[in-house]
Amino acid sequence: MILALAARVFGMDAIAVLRRLAAAGVCAGVSEMTRHERGDGR
């Protein structure tokens, strides 16, 4: 729903930016999880 709204307001470029941000967030979350599993965290 948010993607559809962003597409109407900002165009297709906004969808590409949102997808990149979502992918970056997933990558950051996975790397954070693996860091804690290895014991590199606190």
PDB file of N, CA, C and O in Angstrom:
ATOM      1  N   MET A   1       0.830  -1.191   0.000  1.00  0.00           N
ATOM      2  CA  MET A   1       0.000   0.000   0.000  1.00  0.00           C
ATOM      3  C   MET A   1       0.876   1.258   0.000  1.00  0.00           C
ATOM      4  O   MET A   1       0.609   2.205  -0.739  1.00  0.00           O
ATOM      5  N   ILE A   2       1.916   1.261   0.827  1.00  0.00           N
ATOM      6  CA  ILE A   2       2.812   2.420   0.870  1.00  0.00           C
ATOM      7  C   ILE A   2       3.526   2.581  -0.461  1.00  0.00           C
ATOM      8  O   ILE A   2       3.720   3.699  -0.938  1.00  0.00           O
ATOM      9  N   LEU A   3       3.924   1.443  -1.067  1.00  0.00           N
ATOM     10  CA  LEU A   3       4.602   1.516  -2.363  1.00  0.00           C
ATOM     11  C   LEU A   3       3.683   2.102  -3.426  1.00  0.00           C
ATOM     12  O   LEU A   3       4.122   2.885  -4.269  1.00  0.00           O
ATOM     13  N   ALA A   4       2.419   1.727  -3.389  1.00  0.00           N
ATOM     14  CA  ALA A   4       1.471   2.257  -4.374  1.00  0.00           C
ATOM     15  C   ALA A   4       1.293   3.762  -4.181  1.00  0.00           C
ATOM     16  O   ALA A   4       1.247   4.511  -5.157  1.00  0.00           O
ATOM     17  N   LEU A   5       1.194   4.201  -2.948  1.00  0.00           N
ATOM     18  CA  LEU A   5       1.057   5.624  -2.669  1.00  0.00           C
ATOM     19  C   LEU A   5       2.301   6.389  -3.083  1.00  0.00           C
ATOM     20  O   LEU A   5       2.202   7.459  -3.684  1.00  0.00           O
ATOM     21  N   ALA A   6       3.468   5.852  -2.767  1.00  0.00           N
ATOM     22  CA  ALA A   6       4.722   6.501  -3.149  1.00  0.00           C
ATOM     23  C   ALA A   6       4.860   6.569  -4.665  1.00  0.00           C
ATOM     24  O   ALA A   6       5.369   7.554  -5.198  1.00  0.00           O
ATOM     25  N   ALA A   7       4.413   5.537  -5.356  1.00  0.00           N
ATOM     26  CA  ALA A   7       4.491   5.526  -6.819  1.00  0.00           C
ATOM     27  C   ALA A   7       3.629   6.627  -7.406  1.00  0.00           C
ATOM     28  O   ALA A   7       4.020   7.265  -8.384  1.00  0.00           O
ATOM     29  N   ARG A   8       2.470   6.854  -6.827  1.00  0.00           N
ATOM     30  CA  ARG A   8       1.588   7.912  -7.344  1.00  0.00           C
ATOM     31  C   ARG A   8       2.127   9.299  -7.042  1.00  0.00           C
ATOM     32  O   ARG A   8       2.018  10.206  -7.867  1.00  0.00           O
ATOM     33  N   VAL A   9       2.707   9.466  -5.863  1.00  0.00           N
ATOM     34  CA  VAL A   9       3.152  10.796  -5.447  1.00  0.00           C
ATOM     35  C   VAL A   9       4.510  11.136  -6.048  1.00  0.00           C
ATOM     36  O   VAL A   9       4.689  12.221  -6.601  1.00  0.00           O
ATOM     37  N   PHE A  10       5.454  10.228  -5.945  1.00  0.00           N
ATOM     38  CA  PHE A  10       6.832  10.524  -6.335  1.00  0.00           C
ATOM     39  C   PHE A  10       7.280   9.873  -7.636  1.00  0.00           C
ATOM     40  O   PHE A  10       8.298  10.265  -8.206  1.00  0.00           O
ATOM     41  N   GLY A  11       6.540   8.893  -8.106  1.00  0.00           N
ATOM     42  CA  GLY A  11       6.931   8.206  -9.332  1.00  0.00           C
ATOM     43  C   GLY A  11       7.695   6.929  -9.035  1.00  0.00           C
ATOM     44  O   GLY A  11       7.844   6.526  -7.881  1.00  0.00           O
ATOM     45  N   MET A  12       8.176   6.304 -10.096  1.00  0.00           N
ATOM     46  CA  MET A  12       8.835   5.003  -9.962  1.00  0.00           C
ATOM     47  C   MET A  12      10.187   5.098  -9.260  1.00  0.00           C
ATOM     48  O   MET A  12      10.645   4.112  -8.684  1.00  0.00           O
ATOM     49  N   ASP A  13      10.829   6.252  -9.297  1.00  0.00           N
ATOM     50  CA  ASP A  13      12.120   6.410  -8.615  1.00  0.00           C
ATOM     51  C   ASP A  13      11.979   6.187  -7.118  1.00  0.00           C
ATOM     52  O   ASP A  13      12.878   5.635  -6.483  1.00  0.00           O
ATOM     53  N   ALA A  14      10.863   6.612  -6.555  1.00  0.00           N
ATOM     54  CA  ALA A  14      10.641   6.437  -5.117  1.00  0.00           C
ATOM     55  C   ALA A  14      10.584   4.957  -4.755  1.00  0.00           C
ATOM     56  O   ALA A  14      11.078   4.556  -3.701  1.00  0.00           O
ATOM     57  N   ILE A  15       9.987   4.149  -5.616  1.00  0.00           N
ATOM     58  CA  ILE A  15       9.899   2.713  -5.345  1.00  0.00           C
ATOM     59  C   ILE A  15      11.292   2.100  -5.328  1.00  0.00           C
ATOM     60  O   ILE A  15      11.598   1.267  -4.476  1.00  0.00           O
ATOM     61  N   ALA A  16      12.133   2.513  -6.267  1.00  0.00           N
ATOM     62  CA  ALA A  16      13.508   1.987  -6.306  1.00  0.00           C
ATOM     63  C   ALA A  16      14.258   2.363  -5.032  1.00  0.00           C
ATOM     64  O   ALA A  16      14.989   1.541  -4.480  1.00  0.00           O
ATOM     65  N   VAL A  17      14.087   3.594  -4.563  1.00  0.00           N
ATOM     66  CA  VAL A  17      14.757   4.041  -3.341  1.00  0.00           C
ATOM     67  C   VAL A  17      14.245   3.259  -2.138  1.00  0.00           C
ATOM     68  O   VAL A  17      15.036   2.831  -1.297  1.00  0.00           O
ATOM     69  N   LEU A  18      12.937   3.068  -2.046  1.00  0.00           N
ATOM     70  CA  LEU A  18      12.371   2.324  -0.924  1.00  0.00           C
ATOM     71  C   LEU A  18      12.849   0.883  -0.918  1.00  0.00           C
ATOM     72  O   LEU A  18      13.117   0.321   0.144  1.00  0.00           O
ATOM     73  N   ARG A  19      12.956   0.283  -2.092  1.00  0.00           N
ATOM     74  CA  ARG A  19      13.444  -1.099  -2.155  1.00  0.00           C
ATOM     75  C   ARG A  19      14.888  -1.187  -1.697  1.00  0.00           C
ATOM     76  O   ARG A  19      15.261  -2.126  -0.994  1.00  0.00           O
ATOM     77  N   ARG A  20      15.698  -0.221  -2.087  1.00  0.00           N
ATOM     78  CA  ARG A  20      17.098  -0.225  -1.660  1.00  0.00           C
ATOM     79  C   ARG A  20      17.213  -0.038  -0.153  1.00  0.00           C
ATOM     80  O   ARG A  20      18.027  -0.691   0.500  1.00  0.00           O
ATOM     81  N   LEU A  21      16.394   0.857   0.397  1.00  0.00           N
ATOM     82  CA  LEU A  21      16.410   1.064   1.845  1.00  0.00           C
ATOM     83  C   LEU A  21      15.969  -0.196   2.587  1.00  0.00           C
ATOM     84  O   LEU A  21      16.550  -0.551   3.613  1.00  0.00           O
ATOM     85  N   ALA A  22      14.953  -0.866   2.073  1.00  0.00           N
ATOM     86  CA  ALA A  22      14.479  -2.091   2.708  1.00  0.00           C
ATOM     87  C   ALA A  22      15.557  -3.170   2.649  1.00  0.00           C
ATOM     88  O   ALA A  22      15.780  -3.880   3.629  1.00  0.00           O
ATOM     89  N   ALA A  23      16.224  -3.293   1.508  1.00  0.00           N
ATOM     90  CA  ALA A  23      17.284  -4.292   1.374  1.00  0.00           C
ATOM     91  C   ALA A  23      18.440  -3.979   2.313  1.00  0.00           C
ATOM     92  O   ALA A  23      19.015  -4.887   2.914  1.00  0.00           O
ATOM     93  N   ALA A  24      18.784  -2.702   2.445  1.00  0.00           N
ATOM     94  CA  ALA A  24      19.864  -2.311   3.340  1.00  0.00           C
ATOM     95  C   ALA A  24      19.485  -2.612   4.792  1.00  0.00           C
ATOM     96  O   ALA A  24      20.332  -3.036   5.578  1.00  0.00           O
ATOM     97  N   GLY A  25      18.239  -2.399   5.143  1.00  0.00           N
ATOM     98  CA  GLY A  25      17.775  -2.690   6.493  1.00  0.00           C
ATOM     99  C   GLY A  25      17.831  -4.170   6.808  1.00  0.00           C
ATOM    100  O   GLY A  25      18.203  -4.558   7.916  1.00  0.00           O
ATOM    101  N   VAL A  26      17.463  -5.004   5.836  1.00  0.00           N
ATOM    102  CA  VAL A  26      17.519  -6.454   6.033  1.00  0.00           C
ATOM    103  C   VAL A  26      18.965  -6.900   6.203  1.00  0.00           C
ATOM    104  O   VAL A  26      19.274  -7.704   7.082  1.00  0.00           O
ATOM    105  N   CYS A  27      19.848  -6.377   5.359  1.00  0.00           N
ATOM    106  CA  CYS A  27      21.268  -6.747   5.455  1.00  0.00           C
ATOM    107  C   CYS A  27      21.847  -6.334   6.802  1.00  0.00           C
ATOM    108  O   CYS A  27      22.608  -7.087   7.407  1.00  0.00           O
ATOM    109  N   ALA A  28      21.492  -5.146   7.272  1.00  0.00           N
ATOM    110  CA  ALA A  28      21.997  -4.670   8.555  1.00  0.00           C
ATOM    111  C   ALA A  28      21.473  -5.542   9.692  1.00  0.00           C
ATOM    112  O   ALA A  28      22.212  -5.855  10.625  1.00  0.00           O
ATOM    113  N   GLY A  29      20.219  -5.931   9.621  1.00  0.00           N
ATOM    114  CA  GLY A  29      19.645  -6.780  10.658  1.00  0.00           C
ATOM    115  C   GLY A  29      20.296  -8.145  10.700  1.00  0.00           C
ATOM    116  O   GLY A  29      20.573  -8.668  11.779  1.00  0.00           O
ATOM    117  N   VAL A  30      20.546  -8.731   9.534  1.00  0.00           N
ATOM    118  CA  VAL A  30      21.171 -10.052   9.480  1.00  0.00           C
ATOM    119  C   VAL A  30      22.598  -9.982  10.006  1.00  0.00           C
ATOM    120  O   VAL A  30      23.015 -10.855  10.766  1.00  0.00           O
ATOM    121  N   SER A  31      23.349  -8.963   9.618  1.00  0.00           N
ATOM    122  CA  SER A  31      24.731  -8.863  10.092  1.00  0.00           C
ATOM    123  C   SER A  31      24.764  -8.625  11.598  1.00  0.00           C
ATOM    124  O   SER A  31      25.663  -9.119  12.278  1.00  0.00           O
ATOM    125  N   GLU A  32      23.810  -7.884  12.121  1.00  0.00           N
ATOM    126  CA  GLU A  32      23.744  -7.644  13.564  1.00  0.00           C
ATOM    127  C   GLU A  32      23.434  -8.945  14.308  1.00  0.00           C
ATOM    128  O   GLU A  32      24.008  -9.216  15.363  1.00  0.00           O
ATOM    129  N   MET A  33      22.520  -9.745  13.751  1.00  0.00           N
ATOM    130  CA  MET A  33      22.177 -11.017  14.384  1.00  0.00           C
ATOM    131  C   MET A  33      23.372 -11.958  14.394  1.00  0.00           C
ATOM    132  O   MET A  33      23.647 -12.592  15.412  1.00  0.00           O
ATOM    133  N   THR A  34      24.082 -12.059  13.286  1.00  0.00           N
ATOM    134  CA  THR A  34      25.219 -12.969  13.227  1.00  0.00           C
ATOM    135  C   THR A  34      26.347 -12.480  14.123  1.00  0.00           C
ATOM    136  O   THR A  34      27.085 -13.293  14.678  1.00  0.00           O
ATOM    137  N   ARG A  35      26.494 -11.183  14.272  1.00  0.00           N
ATOM    138  CA  ARG A  35      27.532 -10.641  15.151  1.00  0.00           C
ATOM    139  C   ARG A  35      27.255 -11.042  16.593  1.00  0.00           C
ATOM    140  O   ARG A  35      28.178 -11.412  17.320  1.00  0.00           O
ATOM    141  N   HIS A  36      25.994 -10.974  17.016  1.00  0.00           N
ATOM    142  CA  HIS A  36      25.645 -11.353  18.380  1.00  0.00           C
ATOM    143  C   HIS A  36      25.769 -12.852  18.598  1.00  0.00           C
ATOM    144  O   HIS A  36      26.136 -13.288  19.690  1.00  0.00           O
ATOM    145  N   GLU A  37      25.468 -13.651  17.576  1.00  0.00           N
ATOM    146  CA  GLU A  37      25.582 -15.110  17.704  1.00  0.00           C
ATOM    147  C   GLU A  37      27.047 -15.532  17.875  1.00  0.00           C
ATOM    148  O   GLU A  37      27.341 -16.508  18.565  1.00  0.00           O
ATOM    149  N   ARG A  38      27.954 -14.792  17.246  1.00  0.00           N
ATOM    150  CA  ARG A  38      29.380 -15.124  17.360  1.00  0.00           C
ATOM    151  C   ARG A  38      29.948 -14.665  18.693  1.00  0.00           C
ATOM    152  O   ARG A  38      31.028 -15.101  19.090  1.00  0.00           O
ATOM    153  N   GLY A  39      29.239 -13.797  19.384  1.00  0.00           N
ATOM    154  CA  GLY A  39      29.737 -13.285  20.659  1.00  0.00           C
ATOM    155  C   GLY A  39      30.538 -12.006  20.515  1.00  0.00           C
ATOM    156  O   GLY A  39      31.227 -11.600  21.451  1.00  0.00           O
ATOM    157  N   ASP A  40      30.460 -11.370  19.366  1.00  0.00           N
ATOM    158  CA  ASP A  40      31.174 -10.111  19.171  1.00  0.00           C
ATOM    159  C   ASP A  40      30.431  -8.932  19.786  1.00  0.00           C
ATOM    160  O   ASP A  40      30.973  -7.831  19.886  1.00  0.00           O
ATOM    161  N   GLY A  41      29.207  -9.165  20.191  1.00  0.00           N
ATOM    162  CA  GLY A  41      28.430  -8.089  20.805  1.00  0.00           C
ATOM    163  C   GLY A  41      28.917  -7.805  22.205  1.00  0.00           C
ATOM    164  O   GLY A  41      30.070  -8.079  22.540  1.00  0.00           O
ATOM    165  N   ARG A  42      28.038  -7.256  23.025  1.00  0.00           N
ATOM    166  CA  ARG A  42      28.420  -6.891  24.385  1.00  0.00           C
ATOM    167  C   ARG A  42      29.039  -8.009  25.126  1.00  0.00           C
ATOM    168  O   ARG A  42      29.412  -7.848  26.288  1.00  0.00           O
TER     169      ARG A  42
END
